[in-house]
Amino acid sequence: MTNPANPEVDRIRKTFQSYQEEGIDRQRWSSENPGNRAMLRERHAAMQALLAAHDFLPLAGRKILDVGCGSGGELAHLLSLGAHPRHLHGVDLLPERIAAARAAHPELAFSCGNAESIDYPDGTFDMVMLFTVLSSILDPAMAHNLCAESMRVLKPGGAVLCYDFRFSNPYKRNVRGVTRRELIRLFPGCGIRARSLTLLPPLTRRLGRWTEALYPILAGVPFLRTHNLTCLKK
């Protein structure tokens, strides 16, 4: 499933390994920060509403793949929506993330590899999750390959659930925005439904004890929302 000669794969690995070594993920996404908890609650509520709108709930009997699963938290959250552990699968490039996912969620299935080549038969899954994955891929060919594989392993009538940045940040060279037009091009023929969410994270993390009162108000301002949650139905 891996191609060590692929320079984009090597760049992505090095980028995320540096985040881990520098403790950036732990600092930014600590659950002790009330802003992080508010962003997560909003995202989970939006996920539930979007899946319900597409008649995907409850998730019992649905087989789901999380591409770029990290330590498995988003995949494990689906248990609260009725998913069965044996139907939840995750794949990630970094072996240390897969080790962490297996340790935290031993009842779920995780594998390490490059999702340009997914080791499952055609039409295996009812849903594929891509959370902040496409924004981390700067090579258009790799993005195309990964999305084509996601579609290959998706059943007819299945859905890709994508959560990603709306805009590029000139100060973050390893991250880019993912537009609706790009998603339509990467997933041709799919029905698409999207909503913007997630109040600007650097601002949200500074709200402190005012988070509960201010987050809903500030998140109502469209240009302060940094991400899209998109459902693409095959």
N, C-alpha and C positions, 0 to 999 in steps of 0.2 A: 504493500500500500504506500510505500514511501519512495521518493526519488531524490537521493542525496545530491544529484548533479543539478537539480533545479535551483537556480540562484534566488528565486522569489521565496521558495520554501525555506531556504537557508536564512534569508533576511527576516522572515516572520519568526522563525525559531529564535534567532538572536535578539530580536526586539522584545519578545515576551520573556525570554530568559533574563534580559537586563531588567525588565520590570520586576521580576521576582527577586532577583539578587539585590536590587535597590529598595525592595519593600514598598514599591509604589502602589501596587494593588491593595496591599493591606492598609496602607495609610489612606488611600482615596476611598475605599469601599468598606471601611470598618462599620460593623453593625452598631457600634456604640454611638455613631453620629446620627442624630435624629433626622437630618436631611437625607441621608442614605436610606433610612427606613421609610421615609415618606416617598422617595422615588420608587422604591421596590413595591410598596403597597399600591401605588398608582399603576405601575406596570402590570402587576398581577391582576388587578381589577380590570384593566383594559384587555388583557389576554382573555380573561373569562368572558367578558362581554363580546369580544370578537369571535371567539370560538362558539359561543351560544348563538350568535347571529348566523353562523354557517352550519348550525345543527350538528356541531361536533361534541356537544356535552350531553351526558357525562362521557368521560373518556374510556370507560370500561370496554374492553375488547379492541381498543385502538392501539395499533403498533406504531411507536414513535421513535424517530432518530434525531438526536441533537448533534449537529455538526459544529465543531468548535465548542465542545461541552464544558471545557475548563474543569473545575472541581466538582461539577455535577449538580450544583444547587438549583438551577432552573429546571433541569430534568426531574429532579426529585420533587420539586414543587407540584408537578403534575399529578402526584399521588393524591394531593388534596382535592383534585378535580375528578377523581375516580379512576385514574389509570392504574393498571395492574403492574407491579414491579417487573414481572417477566417480559412485559411488552415495551419496556423502556431501555433504549440503547443510546450510547454516546460515543463519539469519536473525537480525538484531539491530536494535534501535531506533537505536543510536548509530553514525553513520558512521565515527567514529574507531576504534571497536572492529572494524568490518568491514574497515577499511583495515589494521589490525594483523593480523587473521585472514588476509587475502589475502597479506600479506607473509610471514607465518610458514608458511602452508600453501597455496602457490599451486596445488597439485594438487586442492584441494577447491573446491566451489562455494559462494560466500557472497553474500548480498544484504542490503540495508538496507531495513527496513520494519517496519510494525506488524503483528504476527501475528494481529490480529483479522481481517485479510484476507490470506490466504496465496496467493501467486500461482502455485499449482499445481493441476492438475485433481483431481477427486475420486479417492480410492483410489490415490494416487501412491506412498505410502510404506508400508514394512513396519513401521517404527518411528518414533515421534516422541519426542524427548527434551525434558524440561522441567526444567532444573536450576536451582534457586533462582530460578524465574520467578514462580510463583504467589504466593510470599511477598512479592514486590516489588510486587504489584498490590493496591491498597487498595480499588478500585472493583469491587463484585461484578459489575456488568454487563460490564466489560471482561474480568474473569476468565472469565465465562460465554462471551463471544464468542470468546476465544482458545481455550478448550477445545473449543468447538463446531467451530471451524476445524480444530483438530488432529484431531478425529474425522473430519471431512469428508475430509481428505487421506489418512487412514489406510485401508489395505486391510482388508477383512474378515479376521479372524484376526490382524491386526497388533496392536502393543502400544505403549502410552504408558509411557515410563520416566521417573518423576518422582523427583527428589531435592530435599527441601526441609525447612525447619524444622518441628519437631514442635510447638513452643510459641511464643507471642508473647513478646517482650521489652519490658517497659514503658519501657525506656530507649532503644529504637530505634523511633521513630515511623514510619519508612518501611519497616518490615519487620513481618510478622505470621506467626504459626504457621498451618500448613495441616493440618487434621485428616483422619483417615481418612473421617469422615462427609462432610466437604466434597468429598473426591475422589470418593466414591461418587455424590454429587449432581451433580458437574460432568461425570462420565463415566458416565452411566446405562447399565445393562445390561452393563457390563464386569466380567469376573472380576478379582479384586484379590488380590495377594500383596505383603506388605510386611515389611520388617525395619528395626529401629532401629539406628543406627550413628553414628559421629563423636563422639568424646569432646569435651566442652566445649572449643571452640577456645582461649579465653583461657588455660585451664589447660594444654592440650596444648602451646601455644607456650612455656610456661615450664618444661617438663620437661628441656630441654637434653640433656646427655649421658646422662640416665637414660631417655630416650624409649623406646628399644627394650625395656627391661625393664618399664617402668611402663605403657606405653600399653595393652598387651593386658589387664593386670590392671584398670586403671581403666575401660577401655571395657566391661568386663564388668558394671559397675554400671548398671542400667537408667536411673536418673534422671539420670545424667551424660551420656547419649547425647542429642544435640541435634537429630538429623535422622532422617527416614525415607527409605528407598529403596523405591519402590513401583512395581510392574509392573501395569498395567491392560490386560487383553487384550480386544480388541474381538470 
